[in-house]
Each structure stands twice: as C-alpha cells, then as structure tokens.
C-alpha cells in the first residue's frame, strides 16, 4: 500500500495511490507499507530513486543501512513494533530523504507512524518538508520508547516485590507455580527490553548519520538542534534500558536461587525422615529375623517394649534436629 501526503491549507492530505495513476508530484511524504514489486516500481519511476527490498533492509552492516545514493539519504532503523503483544520485535524501517520529499518503507506498523499521520492530518506548519516530517516521526518513536521503558520500569518494580515478598500471607498456593509465572514474566519483560535496546541502538546510529554533513548533504540548522536533542534522549534511554536489563537479570538469578533453596528444603526433609526412620527400621529388621534362638521372643512384654523402643528411637533424632535448629 502507498499513501501520499500532500500539503493542504494547514494540514497534510492523505491519498492512497492507484497503480494506474502516477504519484502526486507535490507529495512531501510517500509512505510504503508492505509494498509489492509493482508499487516499488511506481515510486521508483515517480521519484527517480531506488527502493530497497525487504531483504536489503534487514542487513545489519552499517554501510547497508546508512548511505547516500543518487543524492538521496538512505537511513534504516529497527523500530519497536507490537510492544503490547506477546511477541514484540524491532522491525526494520527505511527512511529516504530525497530533496524536500520523505519516503518511508516499512513492513510493520509502529504506533509512531499512525500518531504522526493523524497529527499532520489535523494541523501542520506551512512549508512543511520531508525533513521536518522525518524529525517528527523520530521524535514520536523516541517518545514511544520512553513511555514503554517507563511502563516496563514500573512493572519490573512490581515484579521485584513479588520475587522478594516473603510474607506468609502472600506465599499461599503452589510456590512452584508462582515461580514459574515469575520466570515467564521476567522472560517477557527481557524480550521487550531487548527489542527496545536494539531499536535505540539503531536510532542512535541513524540520528548521528542524519546530523552529520555527509556527501554534501546536511539538514537545516533547526533540524540539527532537534537531532542533538534526540541524540541525548536516545543515549539516556539506552542507559535506562541497560539498567532495567541488569535488574531483570538480577531477578532471574534471585528467582532461580529461591527455587534452589526450596528444592534443598525438600531434599532436607527427605534426609531427616530417612535418619528418623533408620533406628526403628533397624529394630524391626533385627526382630524380623527368623533365628531359632532369640530370647526376647519369649518375653511376655517383648512386643510393647520393642514398639516403644522403635517410637523413642524415631522421636529422639527429631528432637535433636529441632534443638540444633536444622528443621
């Protein structure tokens, strides 16, 4: 799908492209969402620049993501997508600045794009250019990342209280199930933080490339100020994301340690039981022998004496363990 954004009095008018018609020549933003080869060809014919394929967009080399070709600046970043789903990802999005026009190529739908298009459809400054739209999209992406990290930070704090909450009234239920849920939640949070960190790292490279005077191309003075501000914001968010990631790793280690302690307690119970039952078992084994000459078998009170001895031999080790604080 191709959506062209055309300047109108006080706003941008969105118009979906028809393959049978040429693109509007005055469009300042051409947004390609999951384009077909035919749609790529239409944009290439109208703009005179090449549109990268999906395979080219996912290449990780910096030279394949940030470069200048035919007077156009190509910038590919991994933007956070599906952050509210179970499978968040950092999907590649390409921004192409060609003169006053911005071309975006994407195979995902980050919320920042919808927010910017909705905002520009209501109001936009006069003389808006592709560069200004790019700055606004990047700022929206960074704001979205900041909101996500803030929300993750609050959820991680709540999760931390669950991990280290040892109050008896909060422990009820199956502790194994509780720990399993905590480990699953830590895994989901770490997946989201990892995708956010990947997105911020690629944004940092893109912003640096955008702000540099490369190949005789440079942004305006106003945009350079915005680029510097975005660079500081991305750097700060990256540090905060690293902090959250470290906190999640600590909680993961702590949860695994608590699981190990519970397993040790279970093993200790079985060990104590084996020690407690060993003397009674020994007594029962002795008098279970089928020897012909066992004087105690002829005693009148041999049975109650033996049973009493078995009980006492089991109680005494238990009392000793309690006295030493091993139980």
SULNOR-V667887 format. One record per residue. N is the residue number from 1. RES is the residue in three letters. PHI is phi as a letter, one per 40 degrees, with the letter a starting at -180 (NA if undefined). BURIAL is I if it has 9 or more other C-alpha atoms within 8 Angstrom, else O. Layout:
N_RES_PHI_BURIAL, N_RES_PHI_BURIAL
//
This chain:
1_UNK_NA_I, 2_UNK_b_I, 3_UNK_b_I, 4_UNK_b_I, 5_UNK_b_I, 6_UNK_b_I, 7_UNK_c_I, 8_UNK_b_O, 9_UNK_d_O, 10_UNK_g_I, 11_UNK_a_I, 12_UNK_b_I, 13_UNK_c_I, 14_UNK_c_I, 15_UNK_b_O, 16_UNK_c_O, 17_UNK_c_I, 18_UNK_b_O, 19_UNK_c_O, 20_UNK_c_O, 21_UNK_b_O, 22_UNK_c_O, 23_UNK_c_I, 24_UNK_c_O, 25_UNK_c_O, 26_UNK_c_O, 27_UNK_c_I, 28_UNK_c_I, 29_UNK_a_I, 30_UNK_b_I, 31_UNK_b_I, 32_UNK_b_I, 33_UNK_b_I, 34_UNK_f_I, 35_UNK_c_I, 36_UNK_c_O, 37_UNK_d_O, 38_UNK_c_O, 39_UNK_c_I, 40_UNK_d_I, 41_UNK_c_O, 42_UNK_c_I, 43_UNK_c_I, 44_UNK_c_I, 45_UNK_c_O, 46_UNK_c_I, 47_UNK_b_O, 48_UNK_g_O, 49_UNK_b_O, 50_UNK_c_O, 51_UNK_b_O, 52_UNK_c_O, 53_UNK_c_O, 54_UNK_c_O, 55_UNK_c_O, 56_UNK_c_O, 57_UNK_c_I, 58_UNK_c_O, 59_UNK_c_O, 60_UNK_c_O, 61_UNK_c_O, 62_UNK_c_O, 63_UNK_c_O, 64_UNK_c_I, 65_UNK_b_I, 66_UNK_b_I, 67_UNK_a_I, 68_UNK_b_I, 69_UNK_a_O, 70_UNK_f_O, 71_UNK_g_O, 72_UNK_b_I, 73_UNK_b_I, 74_UNK_b_I, 75_UNK_b_I, 76_UNK_b_I, 77_UNK_b_I, 78_UNK_c_I, 79_UNK_b_I, 80_UNK_c_I, 81_UNK_b_I, 82_UNK_f_I, 83_UNK_c_I, 84_UNK_c_O, 85_UNK_c_O, 86_UNK_c_O, 87_UNK_b_O, 88_UNK_c_I, 89_UNK_a_I, 90_UNK_b_I, 91_UNK_c_I, 92_UNK_c_I, 93_UNK_b_I, 94_UNK_b_I, 95_UNK_b_I, 96_UNK_b_I, 97_UNK_c_I, 98_UNK_b_I, 99_UNK_g_O, 100_UNK_c_I, 101_UNK_b_I, 102_UNK_b_I, 103_UNK_b_I, 104_UNK_b_I, 105_UNK_b_I, 106_UNK_a_I, 107_UNK_b_I, 108_UNK_a_I, 109_UNK_b_I, 110_UNK_c_I, 111_UNK_c_O, 112_UNK_c_I, 113_UNK_c_I, 114_UNK_c_I, 115_UNK_c_I, 116_UNK_c_I, 117_UNK_c_O, 118_UNK_c_O, 119_UNK_c_I, 120_UNK_c_I, 121_UNK_c_I, 122_UNK_c_I, 123_UNK_a_I, 124_UNK_a_I, 125_UNK_c_O, 126_UNK_c_O, 127_UNK_g_O, 128_UNK_c_I, 129_UNK_b_I, 130_UNK_c_I, 131_UNK_c_I, 132_UNK_c_I, 133_UNK_c_I, 134_UNK_c_I, 135_UNK_d_I, 136_UNK_c_I, 137_UNK_c_I, 138_UNK_c_O, 139_UNK_c_I, 140_UNK_c_I, 141_UNK_c_I, 142_UNK_c_I, 143_UNK_c_O, 144_UNK_c_I, 145_UNK_c_I, 146_UNK_c_I, 147_UNK_c_O, 148_UNK_c_I, 149_UNK_c_I, 150_UNK_c_O, 151_UNK_c_O, 152_UNK_c_I, 153_UNK_d_I, 154_UNK_c_O, 155_UNK_c_O, 156_UNK_c_I, 157_UNK_c_O, 158_UNK_c_O, 159_UNK_c_I, 160_UNK_c_I, 161_UNK_c_O, 162_UNK_c_O, 163_UNK_c_I, 164_UNK_b_O, 165_UNK_c_O, 166_UNK_b_O, 167_UNK_c_O, 168_UNK_d_O, 169_UNK_c_O, 170_UNK_c_O, 171_UNK_c_O, 172_UNK_d_O, 173_UNK_g_O, 174_UNK_c_O, 175_UNK_c_O, 176_UNK_c_O, 177_UNK_c_O, 178_UNK_c_I, 179_UNK_c_I, 180_UNK_c_O, 181_UNK_c_O, 182_UNK_c_I, 183_UNK_c_I, 184_UNK_c_O, 185_UNK_c_O, 186_UNK_c_I, 187_UNK_c_O, 188_UNK_c_I, 189_UNK_c_I, 190_UNK_c_I, 191_UNK_c_I, 192_UNK_c_I, 193_UNK_c_I, 194_UNK_c_I, 195_UNK_c_I, 196_UNK_c_I, 197_UNK_c_I, 198_UNK_c_I, 199_UNK_c_I, 200_UNK_c_I, 201_UNK_c_I, 202_UNK_c_I, 203_UNK_c_I, 204_UNK_c_I, 205_UNK_c_O, 206_UNK_c_I, 207_UNK_c_I, 208_UNK_c_I, 209_UNK_c_I, 210_UNK_c_I, 211_UNK_c_I, 212_UNK_c_O, 213_UNK_c_I, 214_UNK_b_O, 215_UNK_f_O, 216_UNK_g_O, 217_UNK_b_O, 218_UNK_a_I, 219_UNK_c_I, 220_UNK_c_O, 221_UNK_c_O, 222_UNK_c_O, 223_UNK_c_I, 224_UNK_c_I, 225_UNK_c_O, 226_UNK_c_I, 227_UNK_c_I, 228_UNK_c_I, 229_UNK_c_O, 230_UNK_c_I, 231_UNK_c_I, 232_UNK_c_O, 233_UNK_c_I, 234_UNK_c_I, 235_UNK_c_I, 236_UNK_c_O, 237_UNK_c_I, 238_UNK_c_I, 239_UNK_c_O, 240_UNK_c_I, 241_UNK_c_I, 242_UNK_c_I, 243_UNK_c_O, 244_UNK_c_I, 245_UNK_c_I, 246_UNK_c_O, 247_UNK_c_O, 248_UNK_c_I, 249_UNK_c_O, 250_UNK_c_O, 251_UNK_c_I, 252_UNK_c_I, 253_UNK_c_O, 254_UNK_c_I, 255_UNK_c_I, 256_UNK_c_O, 257_UNK_c_O, 258_UNK_c_O, 259_UNK_c_I, 260_UNK_c_O, 261_UNK_c_O, 262_UNK_c_O, 263_UNK_c_O, 264_UNK_c_O, 265_UNK_c_O, 266_UNK_c_O, 267_UNK_c_O, 268_UNK_c_O, 269_UNK_c_O, 270_UNK_c_O, 271_UNK_c_O, 272_UNK_c_I, 273_UNK_c_O, 274_UNK_c_O, 275_UNK_c_I, 276_UNK_c_I, 277_UNK_c_I, 278_UNK_c_I, 279_UNK_c_I, 280_UNK_d_I, 281_UNK_c_I, 282_UNK_c_O, 283_UNK_c_I, 284_UNK_c_I, 285_UNK_c_O, 286_UNK_c_O, 287_UNK_c_O, 288_UNK_c_O, 289_UNK_c_O, 290_UNK_b_O, 291_UNK_c_O, 292_UNK_c_O, 293_UNK_b_O, 294_UNK_b_O, 295_UNK_d_O, 296_UNK_c_O, 297_UNK_c_O, 298_UNK_c_O, 299_UNK_c_O, 300_UNK_c_O, 301_UNK_b_O, 302_UNK_c_I, 303_UNK_c_O, 304_UNK_c_O, 305_UNK_c_O, 306_UNK_c_I, 307_UNK_c_O, 308_UNK_c_O, 309_UNK_c_I, 310_UNK_c_I, 311_UNK_c_I, 312_UNK_c_O, 313_UNK_c_I, 314_UNK_c_I, 315_UNK_c_I, 316_UNK_d_O, 317_UNK_c_I, 318_UNK_c_I, 319_UNK_c_O, 320_UNK_c_O, 321_UNK_c_I, 322_UNK_c_I, 323_UNK_c_O, 324_UNK_c_O, 325_UNK_g_O, 326_UNK_c_O, 327_UNK_b_O
//
